[in-house]
Amino acid sequence: MSAPEHPAPVLGAAVGFLLAGVALLLQELDMLVLRWSMVLPAIVITIGVVTLAAGALGAHRSRRTS
């Protein structure tokens, strides 16, 4: 199995799952209150940041190899 060409989406997904797990654990321990009105925008923002990072890395790599 080869390494992904752009690691940013993989790393973004891993960090997202880690944060989601921590948030759900804190909610179960009654240390954090989560509402969809706060969670959904955070998900959209995270997807946008990961997409921008992947695009920036791809543009940087394509300029370097030419």
Residue, then its C-alpha position, 0 to 999 in steps of 0.5 A: m500500500s503506497a502513501p497518499e499523494h496529499p496527506a492533508p485530507v488524511l491528517g484532517a480526517a484523523v484529527g477530526f475523528l480525534l476531536a469528535g471522540v474527545a468531544l463526545l466523551l466530554q459530553e458523556l461526562d457532562m463536561l461539555v454541551l454540544r448542539w448541532s447549531m455549533v457542531l455543523p458549522a465546525i464540520v463545514i469549516t474543518i472540511g474547508v480548511v482541509t480542502l484548502a490545505a490539500g490544494a495548497l500542498g498540491a500547487h506547491r508540489s506541482r511547481r516544485t516538480s516542474 
